[in-house]
Amino acid sequence: MAGKDRAGRRESILAAASSIADSDGLDAVTVRATADKAGVGVGTLRHYFPTQKELFDAIVARRVDTIIDDSVVLDTSASLDARI
């Protein structure tokens, strides 16, 4: 159960940071603003994202994951040319 809570808290922090970035731009994503929006303390946020870069990397990775459709790449029934 603790692992699930941990993943949920990390996800809520990332969702808050992504929401700030979507509405106000990446420059507006500060530790304090993100912690406030996620309803956690700055120390808690730093536990999951020790540096600003790690938080930014997670936001960017989340955006890329929503843009890129891996299903074609992972579809082994499709030809190699179709998966590239």
HTML snippet that shows the backbone in 3Dmol.js (N, CA, C, O; Angstrom):
<script src="https://3Dmol.org/build/3Dmol-min.js"></script>
<div id="view" style="width:600px;height:400px;position:relative"></div>
<script>
const pdb = `
ATOM      1  N   MET A   1       0.823  -1.203   0.000  1.00  0.00           N
ATOM      2  CA  MET A   1       0.000   0.000   0.000  1.00  0.00           C
ATOM      3  C   MET A   1       0.859   1.255   0.000  1.00  0.00           C
ATOM      4  O   MET A   1       0.530   2.231  -0.675  1.00  0.00           O
ATOM      5  N   ALA A   2       1.945   1.241   0.743  1.00  0.00           N
ATOM      6  CA  ALA A   2       2.799   2.421   0.810  1.00  0.00           C
ATOM      7  C   ALA A   2       3.378   2.752  -0.554  1.00  0.00           C
ATOM      8  O   ALA A   2       3.500   3.924  -0.907  1.00  0.00           O
ATOM      9  N   GLY A   3       3.739   1.718  -1.335  1.00  0.00           N
ATOM     10  CA  GLY A   3       4.271   1.942  -2.678  1.00  0.00           C
ATOM     11  C   GLY A   3       3.260   2.626  -3.578  1.00  0.00           C
ATOM     12  O   GLY A   3       3.608   3.489  -4.385  1.00  0.00           O
ATOM     13  N   LYS A   4       2.000   2.227  -3.429  1.00  0.00           N
ATOM     14  CA  LYS A   4       0.941   2.840  -4.228  1.00  0.00           C
ATOM     15  C   LYS A   4       0.743   4.306  -3.828  1.00  0.00           C
ATOM     16  O   LYS A   4       0.560   5.168  -4.688  1.00  0.00           O
ATOM     17  N   ASP A   5       0.780   4.584  -2.528  1.00  0.00           N
ATOM     18  CA  ASP A   5       0.650   5.957  -2.059  1.00  0.00           C
ATOM     19  C   ASP A   5       1.802   6.809  -2.575  1.00  0.00           C
ATOM     20  O   ASP A   5       1.616   7.955  -2.985  1.00  0.00           O
ATOM     21  N   ARG A   6       2.996   6.223  -2.545  1.00  0.00           N
ATOM     22  CA  ARG A   6       4.186   6.930  -3.018  1.00  0.00           C
ATOM     23  C   ARG A   6       4.047   7.281  -4.496  1.00  0.00           C
ATOM     24  O   ARG A   6       4.327   8.411  -4.896  1.00  0.00           O
ATOM     25  N   ALA A   7       3.621   6.323  -5.300  1.00  0.00           N
ATOM     26  CA  ALA A   7       3.441   6.571  -6.740  1.00  0.00           C
ATOM     27  C   ALA A   7       2.340   7.608  -6.959  1.00  0.00           C
ATOM     28  O   ALA A   7       2.438   8.449  -7.852  1.00  0.00           O
ATOM     29  N   GLY A   8       1.304   7.542  -6.147  1.00  0.00           N
ATOM     30  CA  GLY A   8       0.212   8.500  -6.276  1.00  0.00           C
ATOM     31  C   GLY A   8       0.638   9.916  -5.927  1.00  0.00           C
ATOM     32  O   GLY A   8       0.235  10.879  -6.579  1.00  0.00           O
ATOM     33  N   ARG A   9       1.450  10.028  -4.899  1.00  0.00           N
ATOM     34  CA  ARG A   9       1.930  11.357  -4.509  1.00  0.00           C
ATOM     35  C   ARG A   9       2.845  11.933  -5.584  1.00  0.00           C
ATOM     36  O   ARG A   9       2.735  13.108  -5.933  1.00  0.00           O
ATOM     37  N   ARG A  10       3.752  11.103  -6.111  1.00  0.00           N
ATOM     38  CA  ARG A  10       4.652  11.561  -7.186  1.00  0.00           C
ATOM     39  C   ARG A  10       3.829  12.002  -8.384  1.00  0.00           C
ATOM     40  O   ARG A  10       4.109  13.033  -8.997  1.00  0.00           O
ATOM     41  N   GLU A  11       2.814  11.217  -8.714  1.00  0.00           N
ATOM     42  CA  GLU A  11       1.960  11.538  -9.860  1.00  0.00           C
ATOM     43  C   GLU A  11       1.197  12.842  -9.629  1.00  0.00           C
ATOM     44  O   GLU A  11       1.049  13.639 -10.556  1.00  0.00           O
ATOM     45  N   SER A  12       0.713  13.071  -8.417  1.00  0.00           N
ATOM     46  CA  SER A  12      -0.029  14.307  -8.152  1.00  0.00           C
ATOM     47  C   SER A  12       0.890  15.526  -8.246  1.00  0.00           C
ATOM     48  O   SER A  12       0.473  16.588  -8.708  1.00  0.00           O
ATOM     49  N   ILE A  13       2.135  15.369  -7.808  1.00  0.00           N
ATOM     50  CA  ILE A  13       3.108  16.464  -7.939  1.00  0.00           C
ATOM     51  C   ILE A  13       3.394  16.726  -9.412  1.00  0.00           C
ATOM     52  O   ILE A  13       3.425  17.877  -9.847  1.00  0.00           O
ATOM     53  N   LEU A  14       3.601  15.668 -10.173  1.00  0.00           N
ATOM     54  CA  LEU A  14       3.877  15.819 -11.602  1.00  0.00           C
ATOM     55  C   LEU A  14       2.675  16.410 -12.332  1.00  0.00           C
ATOM     56  O   LEU A  14       2.839  17.236 -13.230  1.00  0.00           O
ATOM     57  N   ALA A  15       1.486  15.998 -11.958  1.00  0.00           N
ATOM     58  CA  ALA A  15       0.276  16.555 -12.572  1.00  0.00           C
ATOM     59  C   ALA A  15       0.156  18.046 -12.275  1.00  0.00           C
ATOM     60  O   ALA A  15      -0.220  18.827 -13.150  1.00  0.00           O
ATOM     61  N   ALA A  16       0.471  18.441 -11.051  1.00  0.00           N
ATOM     62  CA  ALA A  16       0.422  19.856 -10.682  1.00  0.00           C
ATOM     63  C   ALA A  16       1.438  20.657 -11.482  1.00  0.00           C
ATOM     64  O   ALA A  16       1.123  21.730 -11.995  1.00  0.00           O
ATOM     65  N   ALA A  17       2.653  20.140 -11.587  1.00  0.00           N
ATOM     66  CA  ALA A  17       3.699  20.833 -12.346  1.00  0.00           C
ATOM     67  C   ALA A  17       3.320  20.935 -13.820  1.00  0.00           C
ATOM     68  O   ALA A  17       3.530  21.971 -14.450  1.00  0.00           O
ATOM     69  N   SER A  18       2.763  19.864 -14.361  1.00  0.00           N
ATOM     70  CA  SER A  18       2.350  19.867 -15.770  1.00  0.00           C
ATOM     71  C   SER A  18       1.227  20.868 -16.005  1.00  0.00           C
ATOM     72  O   SER A  18       1.196  21.546 -17.032  1.00  0.00           O
ATOM     73  N   SER A  19       0.314  20.958 -15.060  1.00  0.00           N
ATOM     74  CA  SER A  19      -0.793  21.903 -15.160  1.00  0.00           C
ATOM     75  C   SER A  19      -0.282  23.344 -15.175  1.00  0.00           C
ATOM     76  O   SER A  19      -0.750  24.170 -15.958  1.00  0.00           O
ATOM     77  N   ILE A  20       0.672  23.631 -14.312  1.00  0.00           N
ATOM     78  CA  ILE A  20       1.271  24.974 -14.282  1.00  0.00           C
ATOM     79  C   ILE A  20       1.967  25.256 -15.609  1.00  0.00           C
ATOM     80  O   ILE A  20       1.812  26.337 -16.178  1.00  0.00           O
ATOM     81  N   ALA A  21       2.730  24.289 -16.100  1.00  0.00           N
ATOM     82  CA  ALA A  21       3.443  24.471 -17.367  1.00  0.00           C
ATOM     83  C   ALA A  21       2.470  24.684 -18.518  1.00  0.00           C
ATOM     84  O   ALA A  21       2.711  25.514 -19.394  1.00  0.00           O
ATOM     85  N   ASP A  22       1.373  23.937 -18.518  1.00  0.00           N
ATOM     86  CA  ASP A  22       0.378  24.072 -19.588  1.00  0.00           C
ATOM     87  C   ASP A  22      -0.282  25.443 -19.582  1.00  0.00           C
ATOM     88  O   ASP A  22      -0.523  26.025 -20.639  1.00  0.00           O
ATOM     89  N   SER A  23      -0.570  25.953 -18.399  1.00  0.00           N
ATOM     90  CA  SER A  23      -1.300  27.217 -18.329  1.00  0.00           C
ATOM     91  C   SER A  23      -0.404  28.447 -18.348  1.00  0.00           C
ATOM     92  O   SER A  23      -0.782  29.480 -18.903  1.00  0.00           O
ATOM     93  N   ASP A  24       0.784  28.349 -17.747  1.00  0.00           N
ATOM     94  CA  ASP A  24       1.614  29.541 -17.584  1.00  0.00           C
ATOM     95  C   ASP A  24       3.025  29.425 -18.154  1.00  0.00           C
ATOM     96  O   ASP A  24       3.805  30.374 -18.084  1.00  0.00           O
ATOM     97  N   GLY A  25       3.350  28.267 -18.715  1.00  0.00           N
ATOM     98  CA  GLY A  25       4.680  28.069 -19.280  1.00  0.00           C
ATOM     99  C   GLY A  25       5.636  27.433 -18.290  1.00  0.00           C
ATOM    100  O   GLY A  25       5.420  27.477 -17.079  1.00  0.00           O
ATOM    101  N   LEU A  26       6.684  26.846 -18.817  1.00  0.00           N
ATOM    102  CA  LEU A  26       7.655  26.127 -17.995  1.00  0.00           C
ATOM    103  C   LEU A  26       8.356  27.043 -16.999  1.00  0.00           C
ATOM    104  O   LEU A  26       8.730  26.600 -15.913  1.00  0.00           O
ATOM    105  N   ASP A  27       8.536  28.308 -17.352  1.00  0.00           N
ATOM    106  CA  ASP A  27       9.190  29.244 -16.431  1.00  0.00           C
ATOM    107  C   ASP A  27       8.398  29.433 -15.137  1.00  0.00           C
ATOM    108  O   ASP A  27       8.969  29.787 -14.105  1.00  0.00           O
ATOM    109  N   ALA A  28       7.094  29.199 -15.189  1.00  0.00           N
ATOM    110  CA  ALA A  28       6.245  29.377 -14.007  1.00  0.00           C
ATOM    111  C   ALA A  28       6.300  28.172 -13.067  1.00  0.00           C
ATOM    112  O   ALA A  28       5.788  28.232 -11.949  1.00  0.00           O
ATOM    113  N   VAL A  29       6.916  27.088 -13.515  1.00  0.00           N
ATOM    114  CA  VAL A  29       6.996  25.884 -12.688  1.00  0.00           C
ATOM    115  C   VAL A  29       8.126  26.056 -11.679  1.00  0.00           C
ATOM    116  O   VAL A  29       9.288  25.769 -11.968  1.00  0.00           O
ATOM    117  N   THR A  30       7.768  26.520 -10.517  1.00  0.00           N
ATOM    118  CA  THR A  30       8.732  26.650  -9.425  1.00  0.00           C
ATOM    119  C   THR A  30       8.421  25.571  -8.394  1.00  0.00           C
ATOM    120  O   THR A  30       7.330  25.001  -8.384  1.00  0.00           O
ATOM    121  N   VAL A  31       9.374  25.305  -7.544  1.00  0.00           N
ATOM    122  CA  VAL A  31       9.171  24.308  -6.504  1.00  0.00           C
ATOM    123  C   VAL A  31       8.005  24.727  -5.610  1.00  0.00           C
ATOM    124  O   VAL A  31       7.123  23.920  -5.317  1.00  0.00           O
ATOM    125  N   ARG A  32       8.002  25.971  -5.183  1.00  0.00           N
ATOM    126  CA  ARG A  32       6.951  26.438  -4.278  1.00  0.00           C
ATOM    127  C   ARG A  32       5.574  26.423  -4.949  1.00  0.00           C
ATOM    128  O   ARG A  32       4.598  25.981  -4.343  1.00  0.00           O
ATOM    129  N   ALA A  33       5.490  26.899  -6.187  1.00  0.00           N
ATOM    130  CA  ALA A  33       4.197  26.909  -6.891  1.00  0.00           C
ATOM    131  C   ALA A  33       3.683  25.493  -7.100  1.00  0.00           C
ATOM    132  O   ALA A  33       2.492  25.225  -6.947  1.00  0.00           O
ATOM    133  N   THR A  34       4.585  24.597  -7.449  1.00  0.00           N
ATOM    134  CA  THR A  34       4.190  23.205  -7.680  1.00  0.00           C
ATOM    135  C   THR A  34       3.751  22.542  -6.380  1.00  0.00           C
ATOM    136  O   THR A  34       2.733  21.851  -6.342  1.00  0.00           O
ATOM    137  N   ALA A  35       4.514  22.752  -5.323  1.00  0.00           N
ATOM    138  CA  ALA A  35       4.155  22.174  -4.031  1.00  0.00           C
ATOM    139  C   ALA A  35       2.796  22.699  -3.566  1.00  0.00           C
ATOM    140  O   ALA A  35       1.967  21.928  -3.081  1.00  0.00           O
ATOM    141  N   ASP A  36       2.565  23.997  -3.712  1.00  0.00           N
ATOM    142  CA  ASP A  36       1.284  24.586  -3.312  1.00  0.00           C
ATOM    143  C   ASP A  36       0.133  23.971  -4.099  1.00  0.00           C
ATOM    144  O   ASP A  36      -0.888  23.591  -3.526  1.00  0.00           O
ATOM    145  N   LYS A  37       0.307  23.874  -5.423  1.00  0.00           N
ATOM    146  CA  LYS A  37      -0.757  23.334  -6.278  1.00  0.00           C
ATOM    147  C   LYS A  37      -1.015  21.862  -5.979  1.00  0.00           C
ATOM    148  O   LYS A  37      -2.157  21.407  -6.046  1.00  0.00           O
ATOM    149  N   ALA A  38       0.041  21.113  -5.647  1.00  0.00           N
ATOM    150  CA  ALA A  38      -0.102  19.682  -5.348  1.00  0.00           C
ATOM    151  C   ALA A  38      -0.566  19.428  -3.919  1.00  0.00           C
ATOM    152  O   ALA A  38      -0.962  18.314  -3.574  1.00  0.00           O
ATOM    153  N   GLY A  39      -0.515  20.472  -3.089  1.00  0.00           N
ATOM    154  CA  GLY A  39      -0.936  20.321  -1.701  1.00  0.00           C
ATOM    155  C   GLY A  39       0.059  19.550  -0.854  1.00  0.00           C
ATOM    156  O   GLY A  39      -0.314  18.819   0.064  1.00  0.00           O
ATOM    157  N   VAL A  40       1.337  19.726  -1.180  1.00  0.00           N
ATOM    158  CA  VAL A  40       2.408  19.073  -0.410  1.00  0.00           C
ATOM    159  C   VAL A  40       3.419  20.125   0.015  1.00  0.00           C
ATOM    160  O   VAL A  40       3.420  21.245  -0.496  1.00  0.00           O
ATOM    161  N   GLY A  41       4.269  19.758   0.942  1.00  0.00           N
ATOM    162  CA  GLY A  41       5.332  20.653   1.353  1.00  0.00           C
ATOM    163  C   GLY A  41       6.487  20.622   0.365  1.00  0.00           C
ATOM    164  O   GLY A  41       6.624  19.691  -0.429  1.00  0.00           O
ATOM    165  N   VAL A  42       7.305  21.646   0.429  1.00  0.00           N
ATOM    166  CA  VAL A  42       8.484  21.724  -0.445  1.00  0.00           C
ATOM    167  C   VAL A  42       9.406  20.533  -0.199  1.00  0.00           C
ATOM    168  O   VAL A  42       9.971  19.986  -1.146  1.00  0.00           O
ATOM    169  N   GLY A  43       9.565  20.126   1.051  1.00  0.00           N
ATOM    170  CA  GLY A  43      10.409  18.981   1.376  1.00  0.00           C
ATOM    171  C   GLY A  43       9.895  17.694   0.738  1.00  0.00           C
ATOM    172  O   GLY A  43      10.675  16.865   0.269  1.00  0.00           O
ATOM    173  N   THR A  44       8.583  17.541   0.727  1.00  0.00           N
ATOM    174  CA  THR A  44       7.991  16.359   0.090  1.00  0.00           C
ATOM    175  C   THR A  44       8.248  16.371  -1.403  1.00  0.00           C
ATOM    176  O   THR A  44       8.613  15.351  -1.987  1.00  0.00           O
ATOM    177  N   LEU A  45       8.056  17.527  -2.019  1.00  0.00           N
ATOM    178  CA  LEU A  45       8.328  17.636  -3.453  1.00  0.00           C
ATOM    179  C   LEU A  45       9.786  17.287  -3.739  1.00  0.00           C
ATOM    180  O   LEU A  45      10.083  16.562  -4.689  1.00  0.00           O
ATOM    181  N   ARG A  46      10.683  17.800  -2.922  1.00  0.00           N
ATOM    182  CA  ARG A  46      12.117  17.547  -3.116  1.00  0.00           C
ATOM    183  C   ARG A  46      12.465  16.070  -2.912  1.00  0.00           C
ATOM    184  O   ARG A  46      13.447  15.581  -3.470  1.00  0.00           O
ATOM    185  N   HIS A  47      11.679  15.376  -2.130  1.00  0.00           N
ATOM    186  CA  HIS A  47      11.895  13.940  -1.957  1.00  0.00           C
ATOM    187  C   HIS A  47      11.686  13.205  -3.286  1.00  0.00           C
ATOM    188  O   HIS A  47      12.443  12.297  -3.626  1.00  0.00           O
ATOM    189  N   TYR A  48      10.664  13.602  -4.022  1.00  0.00           N
ATOM    190  CA  TYR A  48      10.341  12.955  -5.292  1.00  0.00           C
ATOM    191  C   TYR A  48      11.125  13.537  -6.467  1.00  0.00           C
ATOM    192  O   TYR A  48      11.475  12.821  -7.405  1.00  0.00           O
ATOM    193  N   PHE A  49      11.393  14.819  -6.408  1.00  0.00           N
ATOM    194  CA  PHE A  49      12.125  15.524  -7.469  1.00  0.00           C
ATOM    195  C   PHE A  49      13.208  16.373  -6.804  1.00  0.00           C
ATOM    196  O   PHE A  49      12.984  17.554  -6.536  1.00  0.00           O
ATOM    197  N   PRO A  50      14.377  15.791  -6.534  1.00  0.00           N
ATOM    198  CA  PRO A  50      15.432  16.493  -5.782  1.00  0.00           C
ATOM    199  C   PRO A  50      15.943  17.770  -6.456  1.00  0.00           C
ATOM    200  O   PRO A  50      16.426  18.677  -5.778  1.00  0.00           O
ATOM    201  N   THR A  51      15.841  17.844  -7.771  1.00  0.00           N
ATOM    202  CA  THR A  51      16.311  19.045  -8.464  1.00  0.00           C
ATOM    203  C   THR A  51      15.221  19.568  -9.396  1.00  0.00           C
ATOM    204  O   THR A  51      14.313  18.835  -9.788  1.00  0.00           O
ATOM    205  N   GLN A  52      15.329  20.824  -9.733  1.00  0.00           N
ATOM    206  CA  GLN A  52      14.409  21.438 -10.686  1.00  0.00           C
ATOM    207  C   GLN A  52      14.510  20.730 -12.035  1.00  0.00           C
ATOM    208  O   GLN A  52      13.505  20.536 -12.719  1.00  0.00           O
ATOM    209  N   LYS A  53      15.713  20.352 -12.406  1.00  0.00           N
ATOM    210  CA  LYS A  53      15.925  19.661 -13.683  1.00  0.00           C
ATOM    211  C   LYS A  53      15.162  18.339 -13.717  1.00  0.00           C
ATOM    212  O   LYS A  53      14.564  17.999 -14.739  1.00  0.00           O
ATOM    213  N   GLU A  54      15.175  17.596 -12.622  1.00  0.00           N
ATOM    214  CA  GLU A  54      14.440  16.335 -12.587  1.00  0.00           C
ATOM    215  C   GLU A  54      12.942  16.562 -12.739  1.00  0.00           C
ATOM    216  O   GLU A  54      12.255  15.770 -13.384  1.00  0.00           O
ATOM    217  N   LEU A  55      12.438  17.630 -12.152  1.00  0.00           N
ATOM    218  CA  LEU A  55      11.025  17.968 -12.305  1.00  0.00           C
ATOM    219  C   LEU A  55      10.736  18.346 -13.750  1.00  0.00           C
ATOM    220  O   LEU A  55       9.753  17.873 -14.320  1.00  0.00           O
ATOM    221  N   PHE A  56      11.560  19.180 -14.351  1.00  0.00           N
ATOM    222  CA  PHE A  56      11.381  19.569 -15.753  1.00  0.00           C
ATOM    223  C   PHE A  56      11.481  18.358 -16.677  1.00  0.00           C
ATOM    224  O   PHE A  56      10.683  18.211 -17.603  1.00  0.00           O
ATOM    225  N   ASP A  57      12.466  17.488 -16.424  1.00  0.00           N
ATOM    226  CA  ASP A  57      12.619  16.281 -17.244  1.00  0.00           C
ATOM    227  C   ASP A  57      11.368  15.421 -17.193  1.00  0.00           C
ATOM    228  O   ASP A  57      10.951  14.869 -18.210  1.00  0.00           O
ATOM    229  N   ALA A  58      10.769  15.304 -16.018  1.00  0.00           N
ATOM    230  CA  ALA A  58       9.555  14.503 -15.867  1.00  0.00           C
ATOM    231  C   ALA A  58       8.385  15.135 -16.618  1.00  0.00           C
ATOM    232  O   ALA A  58       7.580  14.424 -17.220  1.00  0.00           O
ATOM    233  N   ILE A  59       8.287  16.458 -16.588  1.00  0.00           N
ATOM    234  CA  ILE A  59       7.231  17.152 -17.330  1.00  0.00           C
ATOM    235  C   ILE A  59       7.409  16.900 -18.825  1.00  0.00           C
ATOM    236  O   ILE A  59       6.449  16.561 -19.517  1.00  0.00           O
ATOM    237  N   VAL A  60       8.619  17.063 -19.317  1.00  0.00           N
ATOM    238  CA  VAL A  60       8.890  16.869 -20.745  1.00  0.00           C
ATOM    239  C   VAL A  60       8.629  15.415 -21.144  1.00  0.00           C
ATOM    240  O   VAL A  60       8.024  15.156 -22.185  1.00  0.00           O
ATOM    241  N   ALA A  61       9.080  14.472 -20.325  1.00  0.00           N
ATOM    242  CA  ALA A  61       8.859  13.055 -20.628  1.00  0.00           C
ATOM    243  C   ALA A  61       7.373  12.747 -20.696  1.00  0.00           C
ATOM    244  O   ALA A  61       6.929  11.988 -21.557  1.00  0.00           O
ATOM    245  N   ARG A  62       6.607  13.337 -19.788  1.00  0.00           N
ATOM    246  CA  ARG A  62       5.153  13.121 -19.794  1.00  0.00           C
ATOM    247  C   ARG A  62       4.541  13.670 -21.076  1.00  0.00           C
ATOM    248  O   ARG A  62       3.672  13.035 -21.673  1.00  0.00           O
ATOM    249  N   ARG A  63       4.986  14.839 -21.498  1.00  0.00           N
ATOM    250  CA  ARG A  63       4.465  15.424 -22.737  1.00  0.00           C
ATOM    251  C   ARG A  63       4.819  14.575 -23.948  1.00  0.00           C
ATOM    252  O   ARG A  63       3.979  14.354 -24.821  1.00  0.00           O
ATOM    253  N   VAL A  64       6.043  14.104 -24.006  1.00  0.00           N
ATOM    254  CA  VAL A  64       6.468  13.258 -25.124  1.00  0.00           C
ATOM    255  C   VAL A  64       5.647  11.969 -25.138  1.00  0.00           C
ATOM    256  O   VAL A  64       5.218  11.520 -26.201  1.00  0.00           O
ATOM    257  N   ASP A  65       5.429  11.380 -23.976  1.00  0.00           N
ATOM    258  CA  ASP A  65       4.646  10.148 -23.898  1.00  0.00           C
ATOM    259  C   ASP A  65       3.226  10.342 -24.415  1.00  0.00           C
ATOM    260  O   ASP A  65       2.655   9.425 -25.006  1.00  0.00           O
ATOM    261  N   THR A  66       2.654  11.509 -24.204  1.00  0.00           N
ATOM    262  CA  THR A  66       1.292  11.737 -24.677  1.00  0.00           C
ATOM    263  C   THR A  66       1.257  12.043 -26.179  1.00  0.00           C
ATOM    264  O   THR A  66       0.223  11.861 -26.823  1.00  0.00           O
ATOM    265  N   ILE A  67       2.368  12.503 -26.732  1.00  0.00           N
ATOM    266  CA  ILE A  67       2.420  12.854 -28.152  1.00  0.00           C
ATOM    267  C   ILE A  67       2.765  11.650 -29.021  1.00  0.00           C
ATOM    268  O   ILE A  67       2.182  11.460 -30.088  1.00  0.00           O
ATOM    269  N   ILE A  68       3.706  10.846 -28.565  1.00  0.00           N
ATOM    270  CA  ILE A  68       4.201   9.739 -29.367  1.00  0.00           C
ATOM    271  C   ILE A  68       3.391   8.481 -29.077  1.00  0.00           C
ATOM    272  O   ILE A  68       3.213   8.088 -27.924  1.00  0.00           O
ATOM    273  N   ASP A  69       2.912   7.867 -30.132  1.00  0.00           N
ATOM    274  CA  ASP A  69       2.136   6.638 -30.022  1.00  0.00           C
ATOM    275  C   ASP A  69       3.078   5.448 -30.177  1.00  0.00           C
ATOM    276  O   ASP A  69       3.509   5.131 -31.285  1.00  0.00           O
ATOM    277  N   ASP A  70       3.394   4.792 -29.064  1.00  0.00           N
ATOM    278  CA  ASP A  70       4.298   3.642 -29.086  1.00  0.00           C
ATOM    279  C   ASP A  70       3.642   2.382 -29.624  1.00  0.00           C
ATOM    280  O   ASP A  70       4.337   1.404 -29.900  1.00  0.00           O
ATOM    281  N   SER A  71       2.334   2.378 -29.778  1.00  0.00           N
ATOM    282  CA  SER A  71       1.664   1.147 -30.176  1.00  0.00           C
ATOM    283  C   SER A  71       2.154   0.642 -31.526  1.00  0.00           C
ATOM    284  O   SER A  71       2.228  -0.569 -31.732  1.00  0.00           O
ATOM    285  N   VAL A  72       2.489   1.530 -32.444  1.00  0.00           N
ATOM    286  CA  VAL A  72       2.998   1.115 -33.748  1.00  0.00           C
ATOM    287  C   VAL A  72       4.374   0.488 -33.599  1.00  0.00           C
ATOM    288  O   VAL A  72       4.663  -0.532 -34.224  1.00  0.00           O
ATOM    289  N   VAL A  73       5.212   1.080 -32.789  1.00  0.00           N
ATOM    290  CA  VAL A  73       6.564   0.565 -32.580  1.00  0.00           C
ATOM    291  C   VAL A  73       6.517  -0.797 -31.892  1.00  0.00           C
ATOM    292  O   VAL A  73       7.308  -1.683 -32.214  1.00  0.00           O
ATOM    293  N   LEU A  74       5.612  -0.964 -30.964  1.00  0.00           N
ATOM    294  CA  LEU A  74       5.539  -2.200 -30.195  1.00  0.00           C
ATOM    295  C   LEU A  74       4.744  -3.306 -30.882  1.00  0.00           C
ATOM    296  O   LEU A  74       4.734  -4.443 -30.410  1.00  0.00           O
ATOM    297  N   ASP A  75       4.079  -2.988 -31.987  1.00  0.00           N
ATOM    298  CA  ASP A  75       3.266  -3.965 -32.701  1.00  0.00           C
ATOM    299  C   ASP A  75       4.157  -4.885 -33.523  1.00  0.00           C
ATOM    300  O   ASP A  75       4.553  -4.544 -34.638  1.00  0.00           O
ATOM    301  N   THR A  76       4.469  -6.049 -32.972  1.00  0.00           N
ATOM    302  CA  THR A  76       5.382  -6.971 -33.665  1.00  0.00           C
ATOM    303  C   THR A  76       4.746  -7.614 -34.888  1.00  0.00           C
ATOM    304  O   THR A  76       5.450  -8.224 -35.693  1.00  0.00           O
ATOM    305  N   SER A  77       3.430  -7.493 -35.046  1.00  0.00           N
ATOM    306  CA  SER A  77       2.798  -8.042 -36.246  1.00  0.00           C
ATOM    307  C   SER A  77       2.993  -7.118 -37.443  1.00  0.00           C
ATOM    308  O   SER A  77       2.822  -7.545 -38.585  1.00  0.00           O
ATOM    309  N   ALA A  78       3.349  -5.859 -37.198  1.00  0.00           N
ATOM    310  CA  ALA A  78       3.612  -4.919 -38.293  1.00  0.00           C
ATOM    311  C   ALA A  78       5.033  -5.128 -38.814  1.00  0.00           C
ATOM    312  O   ALA A  78       5.925  -5.556 -38.081  1.00  0.00           O
ATOM    313  N   SER A  79       5.216  -4.819 -40.079  1.00  0.00           N
ATOM    314  CA  SER A  79       6.547  -4.971 -40.671  1.00  0.00           C
ATOM    315  C   SER A  79       7.524  -3.993 -40.013  1.00  0.00           C
ATOM    316  O   SER A  79       7.123  -2.977 -39.445  1.00  0.00           O
ATOM    317  N   LEU A  80       8.790  -4.320 -40.103  1.00  0.00           N
ATOM    318  CA  LEU A  80       9.819  -3.460 -39.514  1.00  0.00           C
ATOM    319  C   LEU A  80       9.760  -2.058 -40.126  1.00  0.00           C
ATOM    320  O   LEU A  80       9.895  -1.067 -39.409  1.00  0.00           O
ATOM    321  N   ASP A  81       9.562  -1.968 -41.441  1.00  0.00           N
ATOM    322  CA  ASP A  81       9.461  -0.653 -42.097  1.00  0.00           C
ATOM    323  C   ASP A  81       8.319   0.173 -41.540  1.00  0.00           C
ATOM    324  O   ASP A  81       8.443   1.391 -41.407  1.00  0.00           O
ATOM    325  N   ALA A  82       7.216  -0.467 -41.216  1.00  0.00           N
ATOM    326  CA  ALA A  82       6.058   0.254 -40.667  1.00  0.00           C
ATOM    327  C   ALA A  82       6.293   0.713 -39.240  1.00  0.00           C
ATOM    328  O   ALA A  82       5.652   1.652 -38.768  1.00  0.00           O
ATOM    329  N   ARG A  83       7.226   0.039 -38.543  1.00  0.00           N
ATOM    330  CA  ARG A  83       7.476   0.375 -37.133  1.00  0.00           C
ATOM    331  C   ARG A  83       8.573   1.409 -36.952  1.00  0.00           C
ATOM    332  O   ARG A  83       8.813   1.853 -35.829  1.00  0.00           O
ATOM    333  N   ILE A  84       9.236   1.799 -38.009  1.00  0.00           N
ATOM    334  CA  ILE A  84      10.335   2.761 -37.879  1.00  0.00           C
ATOM    335  C   ILE A  84       9.824   4.168 -37.911  1.00  0.00           C
ATOM    336  O   ILE A  84      10.608   5.112 -37.815  1.00  0.00           O
TER     337      ILE A  84
END
`;
const viewer = $3Dmol.createViewer("view");
viewer.addModel(pdb, "pdb");
viewer.setStyle({}, {cartoon: {color: "spectrum"}});
viewer.zoomTo();
viewer.render();
</script>
